[in-house]
Amino acid sequence: MRVCCWLIAATILSGVTEGIASGTEPALPIRLREPAALALSADHERLFVANERSGTLSVVDTSSWQVTTEYELGESLTDIVMLPEQRELLAIDREGSTLIRARVAGDQVTVRERITVPSSPVTISLSPDGRTVAVNSLWSRQCTLLQVPADIEASLHTSARQSVALPFNPRQQLWLDEDHLLVCDAHAGELAVLNARTAEVDQRHTLPGHNIRGLALSPDGNEVWIVHQELTENVPTDFEHMYWGGLIRNAIHVASIDRLMQPDLDWGTESRRVQLGATGYGAADPNHLAWTESGDLIVTLGGVNSVSVFPPDQQVVLQRLEVGQRPTDVVVLPGRGLAVVANSHSDTLSVVEIQAGPSAGPLRHPGIAAEVSLGPMPELSAADRGKRLFFDASLGLDGWVSCHSCHTDGHSNGLLADTSGDDSYGTPKRVLSLLGTRDNNPWAWNGSVRVLNDQVVKSVETTMHGDGISPTETMHIVAYLHRLAPAPPIEPARDHPADQELLARGRRVFDAQGCGECHVPPLTYSSDQTVDVGIQDEAGTKKFNPPSLRGVSQRRVLFHDGRAASLRSVFEEHGHQLKSGLSEDELTTLLRFLRSL
């Protein structure tokens, strides 16, 4: 549902058009950009836009709202941060696995150096004292800490550097103080508080949620606002539970920093919760949030193409304003009563008027002050149209859910869902990753679906309960799914004799134990069959469709019901399909082999 609750047109809002001029845009190439992150210059006169699809950096004049120039900076820019004292910016290039350092002078951006970081970096942040940069690498499960040199001419290559291994795939991050960094799971609800001085994990917590996409400190610096989704694992994905919001919800949890610094946080009694959306008015896939100067918050709602502006004491947020397609990041322009929203799937920025007068009351009434095109877009391919549908909650009932809500960025939230994918309720199953699903026929845990198009239709109709999906839309989503490669391994094979020997021994154990009978190498490590694996679900089903082992090291839990918490547990605790017992050496080599797939 894409309904704008505020019926105040931007043209009649006082002050809306102030400072917003029209003019001729510079000639920009036709391309898909997909803006992912925003950063303001120190003087607030320029807005820098990191474009994930094109790998370019767009520079926007915040007076004229014109794109002044666009730089070819990398392959896939996912985040950006300013170094105001040095008049520099740091950008993350996910595909290039690099941290890009560039000098900024007005519209001019000059790359100074590129620093290699662990593979698949996705976010970056700067400590409050400006001395430490943190980079989260998604599939590498690492956080890299680099010291910012006091000498602005010194290289980051030679600065002190530490790496923290994490037990989950990290994405969002937030500095709690100069020495402590909150790092969040990209898929499920795991949190870690890192000590930047010791490069160790001080505390771990598990949020009752998933898809953590936004973090913000309260203005007084005492609380953290955490934007996420919630899936009830043991509730059937039927119409009633979806309609009433009992199945999946979109929310913000608020916890004190003092409590996050201590163990065993009870989210039910020691935090508070803000609900986004309500019955008939879902707010799927909330992303980033920011504080306005008037003390309100603005949050982007990616699945319903909207933003909400609300006071911090509001418990249920319903008011919203429609912006572009899949809004992600948002920044507030100090002193101007404006916020800028990056719309990833329409290649635009929405300039939102958020200033509230003294008589505005508790519910703010923003409007659109300007829409900024980042440049001309080409005709969308079938896969690109499918990607937009994948992240669009209009496919689901009342905007509660999109495909991404459970299959995070095409992967999995690591939770269980009681869908009718196995033709039954009361039998919750692990949400499968869709990365590499093009090669994993048949589909569904019971292997009952032979064609991927049919699986897409079944999911939309029986899990998401939308108004249906056309054959063309189905084809587009399937085209997008065919684009998704398997998740990369945590420990890729190394070109070193000792590691090659270890992998070869692990492969011999894999073959000797008959693992390849169900997980057939060397392409899919799956098979077109259902197999009795010695366990059963609540309905007595014993035969299951063997998932591919490609990227198996990136799964949070294993087996259909998530009973195994690790690959080692699969064999040590459950003895999964072993023909004979494994020695510790055999298990070690087998695990090394599996973690390389």
Secondary structure, DSSP 8 states (H G I E B T S, - for coil): ----S----GGGSTTTTTT---------------EEEEEE-TTSSEEEEEETTT-EEEEEETTTTEEEEEEE--S-EEEEEEETTTTEEEEEETTTTEEEEEEEETTEEEEEEEEE-SSSEEEEEE-TTS-EEEEEETTTTEEEEEE--SSTTS-GGGS-EEEEE-SS-EEEEEESSSSEEEEEESSSSEEEEEETTTTEEEEEEE-S-EEEEEEEE-TTSSEEEEEEEEE-TTSB--HHHHHTTSSEEEEEEEEEHHHHTSS---TTTSSEEEEE-BTTB---SEEEEEE-TTS-EEEEEGGGTEEEEE-TT-SEE---EE-SSSEEEEEEETTTTEEEEEETTTTEEEEEE----TTS-SS---EEEEEEE-S------HHHHHHHHHT-GGGSGGGS--HHHHSGGGS--S-EEB-STTS-SS--EE----TTGGG--SBSTT--B-SHHHHHHHHIIIII--S---HHHHHHHHHHHHH------SS---SSHHHHHHHHHHHHHHHHTTGGGTSBTTTTSB-SS-EE-S---TT---EE-----TTGGG-SSBSTT--BSSHHHHHHTT-TT-SS---HHHHHHHHHHHTT-
